[in-house]
Amino acid sequence: MQCSRSSLHTLHALSRALPSAARAPVPSSSSSSSPLQAAGQVRHASWSLPSIRNLLPRKLQRSADDSAAADAPAAAQEATPAKKDVFDAAVEDEDVALSQARSGWVHKPSKPATFHKSSTANFKTSRRKLNDLARLVAGRTADEAILQLQASQKKQAPRLLSMLALARDHAMAKGLRREELVVAQSWVTKGPALQRLDIKGRGRFGVKHHPSSKLHVLLAEGQTDEERRRARRRDQWRRSIRGLTEGDGVGVGRGARPVINASVGAWRW
């Protein structure tokens, strides 16, 4: 009790020691002095908590520090989140995965590419003329198709050459092997036709239609047409040999019977 009275007495003495201008009221607007002078006469005293704490006796300062230290662990415990159990964490992860799957935001691993599709832009040419080049590159390897377009005398060959070379590079960037890249498909689509005025004699006129088209290619790993042709001939030759031998019961295929005195008809069974 004596400490609190002494602290109050100290504060009262400090308040009396302040200048009188700090306790004086702010002058009204009706006074004859200017606003700058009035503002210069006013004194503001600002006291912070550390400065007031230093004025208190040492016993009160120690008690305030002890109370702050006792409240600090409780505040820190409230600030730190509670540690979750292993089961609770697993259930929460499963719920998050289900919600992401329903919303469609789940990151799925990308599948390996098996083909690459590319096409040119619509340019002024006839689809019938472009079909000749489409048949030229179809079924060939990418490098062979590029070589054929380089040797072609067609007007549209350079444009198709650049498109096919770029498509080959993009297919290789996807992970496809260059030596196995084949133009699996190639087709032509019709684009919009430009209409122009056709002036004729005797005051007559007509309308010209300038066609446009584009070429599509599909690059994939596989066999060329020549390799398929050779495999087809090989299979036909094997079938013919198997048919001749199995028809007589002499072949080596499935279900064929052993050969016993095949030159004499009476010994066959």
VOPATI-93928 format. One record per residue (C-alpha): x, y, z; residue in one letter. Coordinates in steps of 0.5 Angstrom, whole numbers, padded with zeros to 4 digits, always signed. Example, Ala and Ser with C-alpha at 12.3 -4.5 7.8 and 13.67 -1.06 7.14 Angstrom:
2
+0025-0009+0016A +0027-0002+0014S 
***
This chain:
269
+0000+0000+0000M +0006+0005+0002Q +0009+0003-0005C +0003+0005-0009S +0002+0012-0005R +0009+0013-0007S +0008+0012-0014S +0002+0016-0014L +0005+0022-0011H +0011+0022-0016T +0006+0022-0022L +0002+0028-0018H +0009+0031-0018A +0011+0030-0025L +0004+0033-0027S +0005+0039-0023R +0012+0040-0026A +0009+0040-0033L +0009+0047-0036P +0002+0051-0036S +0001+0052-0043A +0000+0044-0044A -0006+0044-0039R -0009+0051-0042A -0015+0050-0047P -0014+0051-0054V -0016+0058-0056P -0022+0059-0060S -0023+0062-0067S -0025+0068-0064S -0019+0070-0061S -0015+0076-0064S -0008+0072-0065S -0007+0068-0071S -0007+0061-0072P +0000+0060-0073L +0001+0063-0066Q -0004+0059-0063A -0001+0053-0065A +0006+0055-0063G +0003+0056-0056Q +0000+0050-0055V +0005+0044-0052R +0003+0037-0052H +0006+0032-0047A +0006+0025-0050S +0008+0019-0045W +0009+0012-0047S +0008+0006-0043L +0016+0004-0042P +0017+0011-0039S +0011+0011-0034I +0014+0004-0032R +0021+0007-0031N +0017+0012-0026L +0014+0006-0022L +0018+0003-0016P +0022-0003-0017R +0017-0008-0013K +0012-0006-0018L +0016-0007-0024Q +0018-0014-0022R +0011-0016-0021S +0009-0013-0027A +0015-0017-0031D +0013-0024-0027D +0006-0023-0029S +0008-0022-0037A +0012-0028-0036A +0007-0032-0034A +0002-0030-0039D +0007-0031-0045A +0007-0039-0045P +0000-0039-0045A -0001-0034-0051A +0005-0038-0054A +0001-0045-0053Q -0005-0042-0056E -0001-0039-0062A +0002-0046-0064T -0003-0051-0067P -0005-0057-0064A -0001-0063-0067K -0005-0068-0071K -0005-0075-0070D -0003-0080-0076V -0010-0082-0077F -0013-0075-0077D -0008-0073-0082A -0009-0079-0087A -0017-0078-0086V -0015-0071-0088E -0011-0072-0094D -0016-0077-0097E -0022-0072-0096D -0017-0067-0100V -0016-0072-0105A -0023-0074-0106L -0025-0066-0107S -0019-0065-0112Q -0022-0071-0116A -0029-0068-0116R -0027-0061-0118S -0022-0064-0123G -0016-0060-0121W -0012-0067-0120V -0005-0067-0123H -0005-0073-0127K +0001-0076-0130P +0002-0075-0137S +0002-0081-0142K +0007-0082-0147P +0006-0079-0154A +0004-0084-0159T +0003-0080-0165F +0003-0072-0167H -0002-0069-0172K +0000-0063-0176S -0003-0059-0181S -0002-0053-0186T -0006-0046-0186A -0011-0045-0191N -0007-0042-0197F -0010-0041-0205K -0009-0048-0208T -0014-0053-0211S -0015-0059-0207R -0015-0064-0213R -0008-0061-0214K -0006-0062-0207L -0008-0069-0207N -0003-0071-0211D +0002-0069-0206L -0002-0072-0200A -0001-0079-0204R +0006-0077-0205L +0008-0077-0198V +0003-0082-0195A +0006-0088-0192G +0013-0086-0192R +0018-0085-0187T +0019-0077-0185A +0026-0077-0188D +0024-0080-0194E +0017-0076-0195A +0022-0069-0194I +0027-0072-0199L +0021-0073-0204Q +0018-0066-0203L +0025-0063-0204Q +0025-0066-0211A +0018-0065-0213S +0017-0059-0218Q +0010-0057-0215K +0009-0050-0213K +0006-0052-0206Q +0012-0057-0205A +0016-0052-0201P +0010-0050-0196R +0009-0057-0195L +0016-0059-0194L +0017-0053-0188S +0011-0056-0185M +0013-0063-0185L +0020-0062-0182A +0017-0058-0177L +0012-0063-0175A +0018-0068-0175R +0022-0064-0170D +0015-0063-0165H +0014-0071-0166A +0021-0072-0163M +0020-0067-0158A +0015-0071-0155K +0019-0077-0155G +0018-0081-0161L +0024-0084-0165R +0026-0081-0171R +0028-0087-0175E +0021-0090-0174E +0017-0084-0175L +0012-0085-0181V +0007-0081-0185V +0001-0086-0182A -0004-0081-0185Q -0005-0075-0190S -0011-0072-0192W -0013-0065-0195V -0019-0061-0193T -0023-0056-0197K -0022-0048-0194G -0026-0042-0196P -0027-0040-0203A -0025-0032-0205L -0030-0029-0209Q -0028-0024-0215R -0031-0020-0220L -0030-0023-0227D -0031-0017-0232I -0034-0020-0239K -0036-0016-0246G -0042-0013-0247R -0044-0010-0240G -0044-0017-0237R -0040-0020-0231F -0039-0026-0227G -0036-0029-0221V -0030-0032-0220K -0028-0037-0214H -0021-0038-0212H -0021-0044-0208P -0016-0046-0202S -0015-0052-0198S -0010-0055-0193K -0006-0061-0192L -0006-0065-0185H -0001-0071-0183V -0001-0076-0178L +0006-0078-0176L +0007-0084-0172A +0012-0090-0170E +0010-0096-0175G +0012-0099-0181Q +0012-0096-0188T +0008-0098-0194D +0014-0102-0197E +0015-0106-0191E +0008-0108-0190R +0008-0110-0198R +0014-0114-0196R +0011-0117-0190A +0005-0119-0194R +0008-0122-0200R +0012-0126-0194R +0006-0128-0191D +0002-0130-0198Q +0008-0134-0200W +0008-0138-0193R +0001-0139-0194R +0002-0142-0201S +0007-0147-0198I +0003-0149-0192R -0003-0150-0197G +0000-0154-0202L +0004-0159-0196T -0002-0159-0191E -0007-0161-0197G -0003-0167-0199D -0002-0168-0191G +0006-0167-0192V +0007-0161-0189G +0010-0158-0183V +0005-0154-0180G +0000-0155-0175R -0004-0161-0175G +0001-0164-0181A +0002-0171-0181R +0009-0175-0181P +0011-0177-0188V +0012-0184-0189I +0013-0187-0196N +0010-0181-0199A +0012-0183-0206S +0007-0189-0206V +0000-0188-0205G -0002-0195-0202A +0003-0193-0196W -0001-0186-0194R -0005-0186-0188W 
***
